[in-house]
Amino acid sequence: MLNQLIERYCQFINALIAFALAVMVVLVFGNVVMRYGFNSGIAVSEELSRWLFVWITFLGAVAAIKENAHLGSDMLVSRLPVLGKKICLVLGQLLMLYITWLFFDGSLQQAKINWDVEAPVSGLSVAIFYASGVVFSVCAGILLLLQMLRALTGQLSDADLVMVKESEEQAELEALQAELARENAHSHAPLGDKPLPHAGK
């Protein structure tokens, strides 16, 4: 149930990212066509595209939390027993929750300060720009709390207890080595089950 909730939560965030990216592409491409084809342009294109890029970045950071795609080092944690991995996971998530709270507080203050400040082209409140940090903090905080609940209730596998991998190549290498080990285990049957090479001669 909890895994499905996290999955749907991240699917919604990914849908928002896709929508924002589509709008940004239309604005930028449309502005280029208008400028070179009709000697005109979309006045708000550059401003809104810049804001959307910031929003995409922060929403993408939320999706990366779910995929454990943020930078980190597993040199120590990967060598710990299961209990040690679980303790490090919970401590790491508590630290991230604290930093997320600091980010939320700072972004909210900036949004309040700039509530009445208008953007030079669109005339929209600049608070929309800083609200990206508020939305990121809330979404990331909820996701971190759900992941910590999964860790404390034993719903994570041993592999999931390591939050980050040092590189994608290392993760792919480990997966390939595990697959080769499984194939070797299946192909090496007991000697009695295999005919000898010269048995038929």
C-alpha positions in Angstrom: 0.0 0.0 0.0 2.8 2.4 1.0 4.8 1.5 -2.1 1.8 2.2 -4.3 1.3 5.6 -2.7 4.9 6.6 -3.3 4.7 5.4 -6.9 1.6 7.4 -7.6 3.0 10.4 -5.9 6.1 10.3 -8.1 4.0 9.7 -11.2 2.1 12.8 -10.5 5.3 14.8 -10.1 6.7 13.3 -13.4 3.5 14.4 -15.1 4.0 17.9 -13.9 7.6 17.9 -15.1 6.5 16.7 -18.5 3.8 19.4 -18.7 6.2 22.2 -17.7 8.8 20.9 -20.2 6.2 20.9 -23.0 5.1 24.5 -22.2 8.7 25.6 -22.1 9.5 24.0 -25.5 6.4 25.6 -27.1 7.4 29.0 -25.7 11.0 28.8 -26.8 10.4 27.2 -30.2 7.4 29.5 -30.9 9.5 32.6 -30.0 12.2 31.5 -32.4 9.7 30.9 -35.2 8.0 34.3 -34.6 11.4 36.1 -34.5 12.9 34.7 -37.6 9.7 34.1 -39.6 7.6 37.1 -38.7 10.1 39.6 -37.2 8.1 39.4 -34.0 8.2 37.4 -30.8 6.5 36.2 -27.6 7.3 38.8 -25.0 7.0 36.6 -22.0 8.8 33.6 -23.5 12.2 34.2 -22.0 10.9 35.0 -18.5 8.4 32.2 -18.3 10.8 29.7 -19.7 13.4 30.6 -17.1 10.8 30.2 -14.3 9.7 26.8 -15.7 13.3 25.6 -15.9 13.7 26.3 -12.2 10.4 24.5 -11.4 11.5 21.5 -13.5 14.8 21.4 -11.7 13.2 21.3 -8.3 10.5 18.9 -9.2 13.2 16.7 -10.8 15.1 16.8 -7.6 12.0 15.3 -5.8 11.7 12.5 -8.4 15.5 11.8 -7.9 14.9 11.3 -4.2 12.5 8.4 -5.0 15.0 6.9 -7.4 18.0 7.4 -5.0 19.7 9.3 -7.8 21.3 12.1 -5.8 25.0 12.2 -5.4 26.5 10.3 -2.5 29.0 7.7 -1.4 28.3 4.1 -0.4 31.9 3.1 0.4 31.1 2.7 4.1 27.4 2.0 4.2 27.5 -0.9 1.7 29.9 -2.8 3.9 27.8 -2.5 7.1 25.4 -5.2 8.3 21.7 -4.8 7.8 21.2 -3.0 11.2 24.0 -0.6 10.4 22.6 0.2 7.0 19.1 0.8 8.5 20.6 3.1 11.2 22.5 5.1 8.6 19.5 5.3 6.3 17.3 6.7 9.1 20.0 9.1 10.2 20.5 10.3 6.6 16.8 10.8 6.1 16.6 12.8 9.4 19.4 15.1 8.3 17.8 15.5 4.9 14.5 16.4 6.6 16.2 19.0 8.7 17.9 20.6 5.6 14.6 20.4 3.7 13.0 22.3 6.6 15.7 25.0 6.4 15.1 25.2 2.6 11.4 25.5 3.2 11.7 28.2 5.7 14.1 30.3 3.5 12.0 29.8 0.4 8.8 30.8 2.2 10.4 33.9 3.6 11.6 34.9 0.1 8.1 34.2 -1.4 6.5 36.5 1.3 9.1 39.2 0.7 8.5 39.2 -3.1 4.7 38.7 -2.9 4.0 42.3 -4.1 7.0 42.4 -6.5 6.0 42.1 -10.2 8.1 40.5 -12.8 9.2 43.0 -15.4 7.6 41.4 -18.5 4.7 39.2 -17.4 3.7 41.3 -14.4 3.3 38.1 -12.3 4.3 38.0 -8.7 8.0 37.1 -8.2 6.7 34.9 -5.3 5.8 32.3 -8.0 9.5 31.9 -8.7 10.4 31.3 -5.0 7.4 29.1 -4.5 9.3 26.4 -6.4 11.5 26.0 -3.3 8.4 25.7 -1.1 6.8 23.1 -3.3 10.1 21.1 -3.5 10.5 21.2 0.3 6.9 20.0 0.9 7.1 17.2 -1.7 10.6 16.1 -0.7 9.6 16.1 3.0 6.6 13.9 2.4 8.6 11.5 0.3 11.4 11.3 2.9 8.9 10.7 5.7 7.3 7.9 3.6 10.7 6.3 2.9 11.7 6.5 6.5 8.4 4.8 7.5 9.2 2.0 5.0 12.6 1.6 6.6 11.3 1.5 10.1 8.6 -1.0 9.3 10.9 -3.3 7.5 9.5 -2.9 4.0 12.8 -2.2 2.4 15.1 -4.9 1.0 18.8 -5.1 1.9 19.7 -3.5 -1.4 17.3 -0.6 -0.8 18.9 0.2 2.5 21.8 1.8 0.7 20.4 5.1 -0.4 22.9 6.0 -3.1 25.4 4.4 -5.5 28.7 6.0 -6.2 28.2 5.7 -9.9 25.7 4.3 -12.4 28.4 2.2 -13.9 29.2 0.6 -10.6 25.5 -0.3 -10.1 25.3 -1.7 -13.6 28.5 -3.7 -13.0 27.1 -5.2 -9.7 23.9 -6.1 -11.5 25.8 -7.8 -14.3 28.0 -9.7 -11.9 24.9 -10.9 -10.0 23.3 -12.1 -13.2 26.5 -13.9 -14.3 26.7 -15.6 -10.9 23.1 -16.8 -11.3 23.8 -18.1 -14.8 26.9 -20.0 -13.6 25.0 -21.5 -10.7 22.4 -22.9 -13.1 24.8 -24.1 -15.7 27.1 -26.0 -13.3 25.0 -29.1 -12.6 26.4 -32.1 -10.7 28.8 -34.2 -12.8 26.5 -37.2 -12.7 23.8 -35.2 -14.5 26.0 -34.4 -17.5 27.2 -36.9 -20.1 31.0 -37.2 -20.4 32.4 -35.7 -23.7 33.6 -39.2 -24.9 30.8 -41.3 -23.4 29.3 -42.1 -26.8 32.6 -43.2 -28.5 
